[in-house]
Amino acid sequence: MNLAELASLKTWFSVGARRRPHGLYEWIFTPFAAAVGAYVIVAATIVIIAPWTLTVLFFSGVGALAFLTTGAFEDSKIEKPSIVDMGLALASIAVGVYFAIQAPTILNRIVLLDELTQLDVIFGTLVFIITLEITRRTTGLGLTTLVLIFAVYNLWGHNLSGVLQHGKIDYLHFIEITVFTTDGIFGLPLRVAATYAFMFVMFGTILHACGGGDFFFNFAAAISGKRPGGPAKVAVISSGMYGMLSGSPTSDVVTTGSITIPIMKRLGYRGAHAGAIEVAASTGGSLVPPVLGTAAFLMVDFAGVEYRQIAIAAFLPAILYYVSIYAQVHYSSLRLGFGRLDDSLIPSMRETMKGGGLFIVPLAILTGALLMGFTPTMVGIMGTVAVFVVSLFKASSRIGPIALAKVLSETCYRMVPVGGACAAAGLIMGGITMTGLVGKISHLVNAITDSQTFFTLLVTAAVTVVLGLGMPTPAAYIIAASLMSPILTEIGVPVLTANMFVLYYAVMSAITPPVAVAAYAASSIAEDNPLLIAVMAVKFALAAFIVPFAFVYGPELLMIGPWYVIAISLVTAIIGLILIAAALESYFQDHLALRERLLLGLAGFGLVVPNLYTSAAALILFALYFVLRYIRKNPKFDLE
């Protein structure tokens, strides 16, 4: 791909210029954003508000912030909003005011029976237009184009022939379902953004504001900084720890990558190499409990599974993900001869714990509240309160009322792209419901795969990754889950397992070329080609792509089953991933010959697959590797 094509691709999936208000605008926007944040907290904890009304008002506030803080194009001025931005922000606020006034009437009307008023149609159309523009500005044309395709299919799909044809849906029907019910824009995805997701993003924001990010980096440096490839291993550990709080691969890359990538480059890593390690490590943060990412909160209501079950099920796959990346970084560092982190950058563990050890307390409270069965909303609030209380013990981490207001406003700014993606996903879900598309897709997939589990899983993984190109993980998950999860459950895959499979690949889509949103974020720091970074990141995470298939066939990797079976499966999977990492990097005890790489790779794959016969075959292959290595080290025994 030449530079012109790369520029074209980046433009297609680029988002509007992000701005943070300064001066007069900061004094205007920050109180407004803080007020939106305060509304979300009150609505989630004190005042009982109907789900549709709650979501409408959240959409109105976050929508206004989206236009104020995100330019229309990548090269838009970031000093201040334009007249058009201000107009669209006011239109978003007007939508909230109108629907707040009309809420009692709208909530009591009978869908598709009571006629919409002219003003209802006007404001409903305005909501549709605002959703499209917020989606375009915050996630790029990729998701926006998909939304438009679904809208066109809803309105004109009755003209098709064959299995994809549906009954006629006119514009009023379309607007009524997508705007005036909880089956569309103001449905599950946006409601989750306005409750669970907001609380956990707020937890991550206040933890970062109090210095928690520095503690995690120092903790990672103290653990692995003295080992071969120290900077890369610090990136893996710190990005995983920070990522589980931010829940956003792109945010994690920008935050931790700004420290780790330059350090790696100074010690000899290529820009693309350093960027790829950071991207692969940051992406996995959305799979790490107790926080996980926004998509996991969507699973709570979408799949009807308790968040506690999701967090417990995600624990072992998250370990396996980071074992595979850490092992590959280790063998890559040995093969290329990269050394340890500079002593001046390695704090002692004692200094690290003394400076920020208290930040472990909020994580412990968060985990404890989760295991005790509190709702995700309450867990997020308890974690946030714990961070605030802990911050009071040190002057350097203490935050006052003004800083707290800025935390609320920053949380709202971070929720802007999430809100845009969730509104778009809700619109698509409404279209899927209206047209009965799930049944049609199920018919096609079953015809292709003959309802065979392995081939259905392959199709699901491919569809999820393709849908995830150019859109945030929450949108990728909810769309793929809407289409594919019912198909998996039909062939016997349990609901939790099916949704975890989709979630895993929705997260992995953030590093998959040709788009790889997280790679574009890393490219500006690494100063290297984003597509090369994406390709190398996939290589570093390649072993992890096997994990979802492993936990479908071996549910013990989701903490389901007797403890001894879980322990054995975990140990064999870890060994298998380490062997696969060694094979990928062509280095184990030393540089590997081709036949040794093949043996280690096959042995590793056999150990990851939870099956007694494949494990036994893997052990034989592993033993054969040592035989071949001995022959290579002793030429007189070389049969060749």
N, C-alpha and C positions, 0 to 999 in steps of 0.2 A: 504494500500500500504506500503510494507516494504522499508527499507532504500536502498536496492539494486535496487529495481524498481524505487524509487525516483531519485537515482543517474543516472540511465539509461535514465529516462525521461528528466532530466535536461541536460544531455550530448546531447541528441537528439536535443533539442531546444536551446542549448547554442550557444553563438557567440564567435568569436575570441577575444583574449585578447586585450583590448584597451590600446593604448600607447599615451602619449603626449611627443613630442620631447624635449630633454634637451641638453644643451651644444652645440657642433658643429651641431648636427642634428636640433636643434631649429633654429640656424642661417640659415640653408639651407631650412628647410621645411616651417617656418613661412612666409618668403617673397614669396615663391611659393604659399602657401595657400592664402595669402593676394592678390596676383596677380590674382588668380582665382576669388576671391571675387570682386575685382575691375572690372574684365571683366564682371561679371554678372551685376553689377550696370550700367556700361557703355552700355552694350548691351540692358538693359531694359529701359534706359532713353535717350540715346544720339544717338547711332548708330543703324540703322535699319538693322537687320540681319534676314535672312530667318529662319523660325521656326526650320527646320530640322538641319541647320548649327548651330544655337544657341544651340540646345540641344546636338548635337554631341560634341561640344567643352566643354560644361559643363560636359558631361559624361566623357570625357577624363581627365579633371582636377580633378574632384571629385573621379573618379576611381583610379587615381594615388595616391591621398591622402588616399583612402580606404586601399590600400595595404601598404602604409607607416605607417598608424596609427592603423591598425587592424591586429593582428597576425592571422596565419592560424588556430590556435586552442585556446581553453580556457587557456591552460597551456603554451602557447608560451611565449618566453622571451619578456619583454616589454622595455628593455633597448635600443634596436636599431632594425631596420628592418633586416631581414635575406637576404641572397643573392636572394632567390626565391621572396621575397617581392619586392626587388629592381627591379628584372627582370620584374615582372608583372606590376610594376609602369611604367617602361620604355615602356612596350608593350602598356599600356593604352595611354601614351603620343604619341606613334607612330601612334596609331589609329586616334587620333585627328589630327595629322599632315597630314596623308594620306588623310583623308576625307576632311580636309580644302582645300587641293590642288585640290582634285577631285570634290569639291562641285558644281562648275558651270556645269560640265558634268552630275553629278548625278541628280541635280535638274531639268535638261532639258530632261532627258531620259524618254521614255515611259515605264511604269511599265509592266513587263511580255511580252514586245515586243522587246525592245532593250536588247541584251544579256549582261550578266555580264562578265567582264574580269576575267582572272585568279586571278589577284591581288585583284579585288573586292571580289571574293569568299573567298580568304585567309583572308582578313581583316574583312569581314563579319562574318566568322567563329570565328575569334579572338574576335570580339565583343560579340558573343554569349557565348563563354567560359568565358570571363572576367565578363560578367553579372552574370553568374551562380556562379562564385567564389566570387564576391562582395556580392551577395545575401547570400551565405552560411556563409561568415565571419561576415556580419553585422546583419543578421536576424535569422540565424540558419538553420537547415535542414528542418524545417517545410515548409516554403515558397519555398525553393529550390526544395524540393520533389514535391510540387504542380506544379512548373514550368516544371519540367522534365515530369510529368504526362501529362501536356498539350502538350508538345513538342512531346512525343510519340504518343499521340492521333492525333495530326496534321499529322504526317508522316505515321502512320499505321492505322488510324481510318477507312480507306476505306475497311479494311479487316473485320470490324465488320458487324453484321447484325442488322436489326431493325432500330428504330428511330435514334440511335446515329451514324449510318453509314454516311460517307460523301464522296465526290469525291476525287480522288487520288491527293495528294499533294507531289511532289518530293522535294528533299533537296534544289535545286536551287530556286524553288518557295517559299519554307519556308524561306530561307535566304533573298530573295529579299523583301518579305513583312515585315519581322521582323526587318530588318536593313536598307533597302534603301527606306523606305517610312515613313510617319508619323503615320502609323497604327500599329507600333510595338514598339520596344525598345525606339526609339526616338520620341515617340508619346506624347499624352496629359499628362500622369502622370509625365514624366520626364520634360516636358516643364513647367508644373506648378511648379515643384521643382526648376527649374532654374529661375523662375520669382517671382510669388506671395509668394511662401513658403519661398524662400531665404530672401526676404525683411522683412518678419515678424519675422523670426528666428533672423535676424540681429537686429531688433528692440528689441526683448527680450534679446539678448546677451549684447547689449550696455547698456540697462537698468539695467541688473544685474551687469555689470562691474562698473556702477556708484553708486551702492548701493541701487538700487530700491528694490531688494529682502529683504534687511534688513528693509526697510520702510514698506513693506507689512506685514512682520512678526510682527513688532512693532504695526502696525495699528490693526491687528487682536488681538494681546494681549491686547491692550488698550480697545477694544470693549468687548471681552468675557473672558478675563483672570480671572476676579473676580467671575465668575459664576460657578455653580457646573460642574465638569468635564472640568474646564477651559483649561487645556493643549490640550484635545481632540478637543474642540471647536476652539481653536487657530489653530490647525492643519487643521480643515475643512475650515476655512475662509482663512488662509494664502495660503493653497494649491490651493484653488479655484482661488484666485487672481493671484498667480504666474503661475498656470497652464494655465490660459487664455492667458498668454504671451508666455510660452514655447510651448504649444500645444502638449506636449509629456508627457503621464502619467509616463513613466519610468524616464525621466529627472526630472520631478516634485518630484517624490518620493525620488530620490537621493539628490536633492537640499534642499527641505523643510523638508523631512523626517529625514535627518541627524541632524536636530535641534529638531523637535517635538517628534520623537519616543523616544530618550533617556530621554527627560523630562517626557513623559507619564510613562515610565518604572520606573523612580525615584519616582513617586507618586503612584505606586502600580499597574499600568496596566501590564497585561501579555504581553510578547513580541508579540505574535500573535494578541492580541487585539489591541495593539498600531499600529502594522504594518497594520492591516486590516483597521483601521480608516484612516490612511494616504493613503493607496492604493485607497480606495473608494473615498476619497476627491480629490486626485490627478487626478484620471481618469476623473472626471467630468470637469476638466479644459479645455479639448478639446471641450467642448460643450458651453463654455462661450464666448459671444461676448464682445468686438468687434473683437478680434483676432481669436478665435476658434482654430482649428488645421489645419494641412496640408490638411486633407481630405476635409475640407470645401472649400478650394481653388480649389480642383479637381472638386467639384460640379459645380463651376462657368462655366467651359467649358463643362463638361460632361453633365450636365442637362440643360445648356443654361439659367441659372438663374443668375441675378445680385448678386454680393456679398452683396450689401446693403440689398436685400430682404432676403438673407440667414441669415445675422446677426440679422435682425429684427425678423425673424421667430424663431431664436434660443433663443431669450431673455427669454421668459416665460418658455420653457422647462428647461433652465438652472436654473432659480429660483426654479422651482419645484424639480429639482434634489438635489439642496443643502438644500432646506427645508426638504426633506425627510431624508437626512443623518444627518443634524443638529438635527432634532427632535429625531432621533433614538439615537444619541450620548447623547443627553440630558436625555432621559429616561433611557438609559443604565447607565449613571453616577449616577442618582438618585437611581436606583435599587441596584447598587453595592456600593454606598456610597462614590464615588470619589469626592474630594473637588476641590478647586480653585487652580489657579496657584500661585506659591510663589510670594510674593509682590516684591521681588528683581528683578523679571523677567517681571513685569508689568509696562511699562512706562505710563506716563500720556498722554492723547490725545494731550494736548498742546505741550509737548516735542516732541511727534511723528510728529506732523504737522510742528513744527518749524525745526526739523531735516531733514524731507524729503517730506514735503507737496508739494514742487514744482514738484515732480514726478507725481502728478495728472494731471499737465498741458499736458504732452505728451499723456496721455490717453484721455483727453478731445479733443485734436487736432485730434487724431486718430479717435475718434468717430465722431467728426464734419466733417472731411474729408470724412468719409464713408457715412454719411447721405447726404452730398452734392453731392454724385455721382461720386467722383474720382475713378479711377481704383484701384484695390487692390494693384498693384505695386506702384502706386503713394502714396496711403495711407500709405503703409509700409515705404516708403522713407521719407515722411513728419513726421511720428512718430519718426523715427530714428534721423532726423535732430533736431526735438524738444527736444529729450532727450539730444543730444549733447549740444544744446544751454542752456538748463536748468542746465546741469552739470557745466557750467562755473561760475555759481553764488556762488558755494561753493568750497573751496580748497579741501575738503575731497572727493568730487565727480568728480572733474575735471580730464579729461583724455587728454593726449598729443598725438603727432603723433605716437609714438611707441605703446602706449596703444591702439590707434585706429587701428593700423595695427594688433595688437593681437586680437582685436574684430573681424576684418575681417577674420583672420585665424581661430579663434574659431568658427565663424559662419560656415565656410566651414567644419570644423571637425564635427560640429553638423549635417550638411547636409549629411554626408557620409551615415549613415543608411537610411535616407530618400531617398537619391538618389538611393541606392541599391534596396530598396523596390519598388520605382517608376519604375525603369528600368525593374524589374521582372514583375510588374503589366502590364506594356506596352507590354511585350512579351506575357503574357497571353491574353491580349486584342486582340493582333494581331491574336493569335490562334483562339479566339472566332469568330473574323470576318471572317477568312478564312474558317472555318468549318460550319458557320451558327449555332453555338451551342445555341444561345439565343432562336431561334425558336424551337429547339428540347427540351430544358429545359422547355420552356413555355408549350409545348404540354404535357410533363410529369406532371408538376405542376397542370395544369388545369384538367388533368385526375384524379389526387389525390384529389384535393380540390373542384372539380365541379364548379370552378370559384367563390366560396363563399369568400367574402372579409375577414371575420375573420380567416378562415382556411388558406387562402393565406398569410395573415399577419403572422400567426404562422409559416408557412413554411419559409417565408422570414427571420423572426427573427432567427430561428434555423439555416438556411443556413449561415446567416451572422456571427453568433457567432462561428459556426464550422469553417468557412473559416478564422475567425480572430484568431484562436488558433495558436500561434507561429509566428505571423507576425505582423508588425506594422499596425496601424490604416489606413493609406492611402492605403496600398495594400489591406487590408480587405474591405475597402469601395469600391474601384474601381472595384474589382472583383465581389463583391456581387451586386453592382449597375449595372454592365454590364449584369449580369445574371437575376437579380430579379426586378429591377426597371421597365423595359418594361412590365413585367407581371403585376405589380401593376397598371400601367397606363392603361393597357388593360381592367382591371375590373373597371375602373372609379376613381382611386385614382389620384389626381392632381400630376403633375410632382414634384413640390417643396415638397409636403407632402411625396410622395413616397421616394424621395432621403433623406429627413430629417429622415424618419423612418430607412432607411438603415444606414445612418451615425450614428444615436444614438446607434444602436446595434453593429456597427463596433467599436465604442468607448468602449462600455461595454464589448466587448470580451477581453479587456486588463486585466479584473479582473476575468474572468470566468475560473474555473478549467477545465481540469487538468493542463493547461500550465500557464495561467495568468502571462504574462511577468512582469507586474508591481509588482506582489507579490514576484517574485524571486528577484527583485531589493530591495524590502523592507526586505526580509528575512535576508540579510547580515547585515542590520542595527539593526533589531529587535532581531536577533539571535534566530530565531524560524523557524518552519517548513513552507516552502512556500505554500504547499497545504492547510495547516490549515489557513494560512493568507488569501489565496484566497477564501476559503469557508466562512470565517467570513466577508470578504469584500463584497461578494455577499449578505450576510445577511444584512449588513449595507446599501447596495444599492438596496435591493429587491423591495422596494416600487417604486423606480425609474424605474424599468423594466416595470411598467404599463404605464408610461407617453407616450411612442410612440403610444400605442393603443388609449390613450385618445385624442391625437391631430389628429389622423387619423379620428376618429368619431366626434371630436369637433374641427374644424379648427380654432376656435377662440383662442385656445391655441397657435396658430402660428401667432397671431396678425392679423387674417383675420376675418373681420366682424365689426359690430357696437361696439363702445367703451364700452357700458354698458353690452353687452353680454360677451365681453372679460373680463371685470372686475368681473362679477358674476362667470364666469367659473373659473377664476384664484382663487378667494376667496374660492369657494367650493372645488377646487382641493387641495389647500393648507391645508384646514381643513381636507380633506379626507386623505392626506398623513400623517399628524400629527397623526390622529387616527390609521392609519395602523402601523406607527412607534411605537405607544404606545402598540398596540396589539402584535407586534413582540417582544418587550422588556418586555411584561407582567408588565407594570407599566404605570399608568396614574396619577390619584390623589394619589394613593398608589399602593401597589402590587395588581395585578388583579387575580381573579379566572378565571378558564378556560372558563366558559360560558361568562364572561365579555369580555375576550379577543376576543372570537368569534364574539360577538355583535359589538365591536369596529372595528374589522377587516372588517366585512361585511358593516358596516356603512361607514367606510372610503372608501372602494372600490366603494360603491354606489355614494359617493360624487365626486370621481375622474372622474367617467364615466359621460360625459357631456349629461345627459338625465334628463328630468324633473321628470319622474316617478321613476327612480332609486334614484334620490336625495330625493324625498318625502319619499320613503321607507327607505332611510338611516337615515333621521331625526327621523322616528318612531323607528328604531333600537337604535339610540342614546338615545332617551328618555327612551326606555326600559332598557338600560344600567344603567341609574340613578335609575330606580325603583329597579333593582336587587342589585345595590350597597347599596341602602338604606336598603333593606331587610337584606343584609349581615351585615351591620353595626348595625342593630337592630335585634338581634336573635329572639325576641318574635314575629316578623313578618315573620320569615322564614317559608314558607309553608312546607318545608321539615320536 
